[in-house]
């Protein structure tokens, strides 16, 4: 990596690929604190413009304190960038790689300014979410547009890569993670283990205006079919906001209680399909809170790993890049929904 904002992938070699209009790749992510002093400023960035009490902010800060004030997300993104650099160096196309976050260093605006300094003209952006909703897609487009305006006329043009919830690379890598998790359950109990997929919840009003839930259900179906499982459940986690506001359900904790009370399973594999990398909603909400609940209920809860730097997932990112730089390249997708479009419609995934 060349400093905090960029990782070089043979930075001069992309000159040989003059037929491509793209000369850089930009990883766009949420961001996270990397030391205790970062936690409160980071959380203030996350909740800016929202009605969140100071008390709630301090409660969430305590979650980070359990992990030394460090979110695992930035380290995960660095590992993904390094893996992608190796993939592109080996197979092309050769692009300079950059990274910018919504809520913490390296901030998206700083990364775009660096790209402008490096005379990047046009970049492909990979947003770290497989599914379409306001916070996971549209808001990132707004973030990119806002950062480009701040950088000014010299800012590069940035095109977002398409959604990939049904891409074979995502489904195959996620399926491998589920199989590995099932392997932690004794063979005589494995077939009876319940596979439970989880994703970040959304307000019902927001979910009704996007394809988030349908895309999640499709991805869960595709992964389950690949591993030969017909019995699975999609649940939601990490809701916030006023208690009176209705969000997507079932909530994961409530579902585990129902599962235990009905005596339907003694082993549960939790699959964080809505999260590509380890973050606090995985490390705390699942590995601390849900793990404790499972122990209290007498359930053996095994959490599957995120796709992270699975080689097939890294290869999928390259597939998405190749789609855009080689017009004849196929758009890969499984299931019946087909590949997502390269460009979202102007009215997709509204906030409300």
N, C-alpha and C positions, 0 to 999 in steps of 0.2 A: 504494500500500500504506500502511496505517495502522500504522506501526511494524513490528517484526520478525516478528510473528505473524499479521497479517491484511492482506488486500487488500480494499478496500471496493468493492462493486458496488452503487452507488446505495443506501447502507446504510439509508436511510429508506423506499425505495420498496417493500420487501418487506411493509410494513405494509398496503399496498393489496391484498395477496394473502392475505386472511384465510382463504380456503377451504383453503389449503395448511397442513398441520401442520408444515412445515419452514420454518425461517427462516434457515438457514445451510448453507454447504458447507464441508467440511473435507478438505483434501488430506493424506493420511497417507503418509509416505515413510520411507526408510531413514536418510537424513541422511549428511553427509560433512563432513570438516574444511575450513575456509576459510583457514587460515594454518598455517605449520609447527608452531607451539606446540600446535595442536589435534590433531595427528596421533596421538600416543601416547594421550592421554586418550580420543579417539574410538575407537581400536582396542581399548582396554581395555573400553569400553562394549560393543563388538561381541562380544567373546569372553567377557564375564562369565558365569560358570557353566560354561564349557567348559574342557576340558583342552588348553590351547594354551600351548606353551613361550614363554618370554620371547624366545628366539632367533628363533622364527618370527614373533613380533610385530614385532621389529626388522627382519626381512627384508621384511615387508609394508610397514613404514614407509618403507623405501627406495624402494618403488614410488611413493609419494606425493611423495617428495623430487624425483623426476624432473619433477614437475608443480608445483614450488614449494610443496608441502605443501597443495595445494588440490584437492579433488575437484570435478569439473565438475557434480556432481549438484544441489547447492543452486541454482546459477545456472540450471540447466535447469528446476528446479521454479519458480523465480521467473518465468521466461519463460512457463511453462505457465499459472501463475496469472494473469499479465497477459493472455494470450491468452484464457483462459476468462472473465475479467472483461469483456473487450470483447464476447465472444460472448453472455454473459448480459445485458449492458447493451443489446445490439442486439435480442435475440430473447426475453429472459426465460427462465425465471422469475428475478425479482430476489431474490438472496440475498446475505447478507454472506459473505465468503470468508475462511477461515482455513487455516493450514498448521501441521502438527505432525509431528516426526520421531521415529523409534524411538531413534536413537543419537546425535544431536547437535542443537544449536540450530537452529531452535526446537523444543524438546522437546514431545512430545505433551501431557504433563501441564500445562505452562505455557500451551499454546494453549487447552486446555479450561478452565483457570482464567480466562483472558482472555475466553473465550466466556461463562462464567458471569457475569463482571463486566459484560459487555455484555447480559446478560439473554437470551441465546440459550436457547431451550427445547428445540429438536429440530433436529439437523443430519444431513445426508447425507454420508457419508465415502466418498471415492474413494481406494482404495489403489493405489499405482503398480505393480501387477502384473496382467497379463491372465489368469494361470493359477492353478489351485488346487493348493496344497501346504501343508505346515505352515509353512515360512518365508515363503511368499508370500501366504498368506491367513489361516489359523488363528492364527498367531502375532500378526498385526496385530489380529485381534479380541481376543486376550488383552491386547495392549498397550492397546487402547482401554478395555477393561473395567478394567484395573489403574489407568490414569490417571483414569478416572471415580471409582473408589473413593478415590483420593488427594485429588481435588478435593472429594469429599463430596456431600451431598444436593443442593447447588446445581448440580452438574454437569449439562450438558444431556444429553438422550437422543441417542445417536448410532446411526444405522442405516447399515450398509455397503452401498454400491451393488454390484450383482451382478458376477460375472466376465464378461469381454467378449472372450475369445479368438476367438470366431466372429462378433462383431458386424461388420456391413458396414463401419462406419467404421474399425475397426481393420484389417480385411483390406485395404480399399482404400488406406489411407494406407501400410501396410506394402508393398503391391504397388508403389505409386509410388516408394518408396525403392529397391526392387529394380530397377525399370526404370531409374532414374537411375544406379545403380551399373553395370548392364549397359552403359549408354551410354558408360562410360569404357573399354570394351574395343573394340579395332578391329573394325569391322563384319564383316570377313572371318573373325574368330575368335569372334564373339559367340555364335552358335548352339551352338558346341561348349563354351562356358564352363560350368563346373559351379556350380550354385547350392547353397550349403551353409548351412543354418539352424543357429544355435547358441543354446543356453539354458544356464542354470546347472544343473550336475549335482546329483543328490540321491543319498543312500545308497539302495541297492536296497530295503532293508527299509522305508524311508519311502515310496519311490515306489510300492511294491506296495499301499499303503493309501490311495492317493489317485488322482485322474484326471489328474494332471499330464502324464504321458507321452502319454496318449490325446488330451488337449486340445492339446498341442503338435503332435502329428502331424496333427490336424484343421486347425489353423491353417496349418501348412506346406502341406498339400494345397490349402486354399482360396486361399492367396496364389499358389501355383504355377499353379493352374487359371486364375486371373485374368490372369496374365501369359503363359499358353500354354506352360507348361513341365511336362513329365511326368517329367523326370529331375531329382531333387533328393535331398538327404540331410539328415537331422537329426542333429546331433552335440551334444556337451555340453562344458562348460568349467568352469574355476574350482573344481574339486573341492578339498576339504580333508579333514582328519580322518586317522585312522590308515591307513597304506598297506594294511594287511590287510583293511580294510573295503571291500566291493564297492559301487561307485557306477554310475550310469547310464553307458552307453557307446554308441557309440564316443566317445572323447575327441578333441577337435578336432585336436590336434597329431598323434596317432597316425593319424587318418584322412587328414590331408594327406600324411603319409609314404607311406601305402598307395596313395593316389591317384597320387602321383608315381612310385612304383615300378612301378605297373601301367601307367603311360603313358596314363592315361585322360583327362587334361586338362592344358592348359598355363595356363589362366586359371580362377580361382576367385573367385566372389562370396560373401563371408561376410555373412550376414544375421543380426544379433543380435536375432532375433525374441523372445527371452525377456527383453529389456531395453527399457523404454519410453524411457529417457533415458540420456544419456551418464553413465557412472560409472566407477570405477576398473577394474572388470572388463571394460569395453569399452575404455577409454583405455589401460590397461596390458596386460591379458591378450591383447587382440586387436591393438591398434595398435602395440604394442611387441613382445611375445613372438611372437605368431603372424605378424606382418609379417616379423620377422627369420627365423623358420623358413621362411616362403614364399620369401624371398630366397635362403636357404641351399639350398633344394630346387630353385630355378630356376622356381618358380611365380609367375605374376603374380597376386597376391592383392589384390582390391579389396574394401573393407569398405563395405557399405551403411550409410546413416545410420539412426539410430533414428527412430521415428515422431515423438518430440519434440513440436513444436508444429505439426505438419501440420494444416492447417485442417480436414480431414475427421476427424482424430482429436479435435481440440478440439470439433468438432460432435458427435462420438460421446459425449463426456462430458455435453454438454447433453442428448442423447437419453436417457442413463441417468437423469439427474435428472428429466426430463419423465415418464419411466415411473412414477416414484414420486409425483409431485405431481399427475398427471392419470390417474386410474384407467382411463380408456378408451384411453390411449396404447398402441400395439403394442409388444411386446417383440421387437426385431429380432435375428435370428440367421440365419447361413448354414449350409449343410451339414446333416448328418443328426442331430447331437447335440441340436439345439434350444437355446433360451435357458436360461442358468443360472438357478436360482431366486433370488429376492430375498434369502432368508435361508438360510444354510447349516444343515445338520442339526447337532445337538449333537455328533455323533461323526465329523464329516467331517475329513479331513486330519490325523490324529493325528501326534504327533511320532515315535512308535515303535510 
